[in-house]
Amino acid sequence: MSKMNIPFSREIPLNDQYDVIVAGGGPSGCGAAIAAAREGASVLLIEAAGALGGMGTNGLVPAWCPFSDRTKIVYRGIALEVFEKAKAEMKHVKQEDLDWVPIDPEALKRVYDELVTNAGVTVLFYTQVLAAICEGQKIDYIATANKAGITAYKAKIYIDCTGDADLAALSGLEFEYGEEENHEVQPTTHCFMIANVDDYHYRNMPFLHMNNKDSAVYDIARSEKYPLVTDPHCCNSVIGPGTVGFNAGHIWDVDAADPFCVSKAMMEGRKIAYQYHQGLKEYLPEVFGGSFLAATAPAMGIRESRRIIGEYTITLADYMERRSFPDEIGRNCYFLDVHHSIREREKLLRGESNGQEGHQGYLDGESHGIPYRSLIPKNLKNMLVAGRSISCEHIVQGSIRVMPVCLVTGQAAGTAARLACDTPDNEVRAIDISKLREILKRNGAFLE
Ligand SMILES: Cc1cc2nc3c(=O)[nH]c(=O)nc-3n(C[C@H](O)[C@H](O)[C@H](O)COP(=O)(O)OP(=O)(O)OC[C@H]3O[C@@H](n4cnc5c(N)ncnc54)[C@H](O)[C@@H]3O)c2cc1C
């Protein structure tokens, strides 16, 4: 695309009433906003969509990744609060369950709404952060766009929870994108929901998953009738009576920062969901014969895009050696869940791979620490990042990207932001780390 200069200058309103601005209202953004507000900051949470929860609600991701290391709960504090409240709405789920608990997206939206409201957070929906104006090593103010036009906001501390490190990129910071050498990112998935499923037959059919080579997903992926279902990736959970959420199918090479690319992927995703559903009806008529495709997600399922370059980058070696850090703000035990590339897909379909090579996981009770420094972008004083774009190697992002971890990094960023509001220069590096850890522990965090 060529570039041009246009005379685009006019007076815009400037709002400077907030201490902390959180960009993005997914799990990390909600965790950050709630934590900062509970510690006494005035907080504005800016969200591009019309609901909080990010991928867990607008993305229709149908299940929580495990909350436990199979011996204890690892993701606590606000993460556990959100999880327990959302689970309480799921009457068919055993309340003691901790791992792969299904998500009712409407219930989860209400949980986030209630928690941010009770914490005193101001929420601004349908608003996109579109620019950051920096002064030296600080963000001076940000510009946002919505139905009211363009508005500037000025705060002491900004927290980038956009998932795509939008605010970091808009501030001119360098970032990593995908795999370190070829910049390949994980494939996307457009999640969907099928209703009027036969509950009895669903519960009694063979495991409908890529790990079960005999399951119908392989038939669908190999069938020429459903050409857009090109691989057997299929996670599914009962999210309500007769209603099953699907995280199934893949689209490769989607650049989250390219709106044309995402728009094309959304349309392709809807076609994949339709073909997937047709295939399920054909191969599992007793389960899906009378069902209908109730919804596709309003948001594209982006697993990976930009990652900040932080004061510390969590490495594969850190993960493999289960390292702890003096400044750790939480722990993580989820496996290295990097979805297969388009090349590996062929092997998978031929039955020569299970699609999970390199998926290193931990033994019971093991975890690694997440250092506070991985939330601090280099070269900026008054911004923190939480969620799936914190500073880590591509392969580690496959683990830290999931929702329980994002809630934990969000809570830490929000708490640290509140502390940074009291430092002379609003510098996120200047906070007392032991105080941060003390507050996090007091508020339920699991820290070694
Ligand atoms: C297909 C798929 C399946 C997954 N399955 C699971 C699973 O089973 N279990 C699990 O726990 N995790 C799963 N994950 C991972 C997890 O859902 C996400 O990685 C996690 O939600 C990331 O949290 P986040 O807060 O960083 O970002 P997001 O959840 O992506 O939230 C970011 C929010 O910021 C908003 N936003 C973005 N840019 C802007 C902007 N410029 N201005 C204003 N707002 C903005 C977005 O609208 C969004 O609401 C899955 C992810 C995908 C894509």
PDBQT file of the ligand as one rigid body, heavy atoms in Angstrom, charges set to zero:
ROOT
HETATM    1  C1  LIG A 501      -9.118 -20.838  18.903  1.00  0.00    +0.000 C 
HETATM    2  C2  LIG A 501      -8.589 -20.698  20.287  1.00  0.00    +0.000 A 
HETATM    3  C3  LIG A 501      -8.841 -21.686  21.212  1.00  0.00    +0.000 A 
HETATM    4  C4  LIG A 501      -8.381 -21.551  22.514  1.00  0.00    +0.000 A 
HETATM    5  N1  LIG A 501      -8.690 -22.518  23.436  1.00  0.00    +0.000 NA
HETATM    6  C5  LIG A 501      -8.441 -22.281  24.748  1.00  0.00    +0.000 A 
HETATM    7  C6  LIG A 501      -8.940 -23.150  25.746  1.00  0.00    +0.000 A 
HETATM    8  O1  LIG A 501      -9.531 -24.194  25.449  1.00  0.00    +0.000 OA
HETATM    9  N2  LIG A 501      -8.765 -22.791  27.042  1.00  0.00    +0.000 N 
HETATM   10  C7  LIG A 501      -8.078 -21.657  27.417  1.00  0.00    +0.000 A 
HETATM   11  O2  LIG A 501      -7.964 -21.389  28.623  1.00  0.00    +0.000 OA
HETATM   12  N3  LIG A 501      -7.540 -20.855  26.485  1.00  0.00    +0.000 NA
HETATM   13  C8  LIG A 501      -7.728 -21.119  25.173  1.00  0.00    +0.000 A 
HETATM   14  N4  LIG A 501      -7.242 -20.277  24.203  1.00  0.00    +0.000 N 
HETATM   15  C9  LIG A 501      -6.342 -19.180  24.579  1.00  0.00    +0.000 C 
HETATM   16  C10 LIG A 501      -7.041 -17.986  25.143  1.00  0.00    +0.000 C 
HETATM   17  O3  LIG A 501      -8.411 -17.954  24.871  1.00  0.00    +0.000 OA
HETATM   18  C11 LIG A 501      -6.456 -16.658  24.669  1.00  0.00    +0.000 C 
HETATM   19  O4  LIG A 501      -5.095 -16.751  24.361  1.00  0.00    +0.000 OA
HETATM   20  C12 LIG A 501      -6.673 -15.643  25.790  1.00  0.00    +0.000 C 
HETATM   21  O5  LIG A 501      -8.048 -15.322  25.826  1.00  0.00    +0.000 OA
HETATM   22  C13 LIG A 501      -5.836 -14.408  25.599  1.00  0.00    +0.000 C 
HETATM   23  O6  LIG A 501      -6.211 -13.458  26.560  1.00  0.00    +0.000 OA
HETATM   24  P1  LIG A 501      -5.845 -11.940  26.337  1.00  0.00    +0.000 P 
HETATM   25  O7  LIG A 501      -6.501 -11.196  27.438  1.00  0.00    +0.000 OA
HETATM   26  O8  LIG A 501      -4.386 -11.819  26.159  1.00  0.00    +0.000 OA
HETATM   27  O9  LIG A 501      -6.477 -11.577  24.912  1.00  0.00    +0.000 OA
HETATM   28  P2  LIG A 501      -7.942 -11.780  24.280  1.00  0.00    +0.000 P 
HETATM   29  O10 LIG A 501      -8.720 -12.839  24.951  1.00  0.00    +0.000 OA
HETATM   30  O11 LIG A 501      -7.683 -11.941  22.816  1.00  0.00    +0.000 OA
HETATM   31  O12 LIG A 501      -8.615 -10.391  24.557  1.00  0.00    +0.000 OA
HETATM   32  C14 LIG A 501      -8.144  -9.204  23.955  1.00  0.00    +0.000 C 
HETATM   33  C15 LIG A 501      -9.270  -8.186  23.991  1.00  0.00    +0.000 C 
HETATM   34  O13 LIG A 501      -8.781  -6.925  23.566  1.00  0.00    +0.000 OA
HETATM   35  C16 LIG A 501      -9.672  -6.331  22.652  1.00  0.00    +0.000 C 
HETATM   36  N5  LIG A 501      -8.855  -5.498  21.761  1.00  0.00    +0.000 N 
HETATM   37  C17 LIG A 501      -7.917  -5.912  20.890  1.00  0.00    +0.000 A 
HETATM   38  N6  LIG A 501      -7.337  -4.859  20.289  1.00  0.00    +0.000 NA
HETATM   39  C18 LIG A 501      -7.914  -3.757  20.804  1.00  0.00    +0.000 A 
HETATM   40  C19 LIG A 501      -7.731  -2.359  20.590  1.00  0.00    +0.000 A 
HETATM   41  N7  LIG A 501      -6.807  -1.903  19.732  1.00  0.00    +0.000 N 
HETATM   42  N8  LIG A 501      -8.513  -1.493  21.290  1.00  0.00    +0.000 NA
HETATM   43  C20 LIG A 501      -9.436  -1.952  22.168  1.00  0.00    +0.000 A 
HETATM   44  N9  LIG A 501      -9.637  -3.263  22.418  1.00  0.00    +0.000 NA
HETATM   45  C21 LIG A 501      -8.888  -4.154  21.753  1.00  0.00    +0.000 A 
HETATM   46  C22 LIG A 501     -10.313  -7.511  21.946  1.00  0.00    +0.000 C 
HETATM   47  O14 LIG A 501     -11.569  -7.155  21.406  1.00  0.00    +0.000 OA
HETATM   48  C23 LIG A 501     -10.411  -8.543  23.063  1.00  0.00    +0.000 C 
HETATM   49  O15 LIG A 501     -11.621  -8.457  23.768  1.00  0.00    +0.000 OA
HETATM   50  C24 LIG A 501      -7.654 -20.409  22.890  1.00  0.00    +0.000 A 
HETATM   51  C25 LIG A 501      -7.376 -19.422  21.948  1.00  0.00    +0.000 A 
HETATM   52  C26 LIG A 501      -7.837 -19.553  20.665  1.00  0.00    +0.000 A 
HETATM   53  C27 LIG A 501      -7.572 -18.464  19.675  1.00  0.00    +0.000 C 
ENDROOT
TORSDOF 0
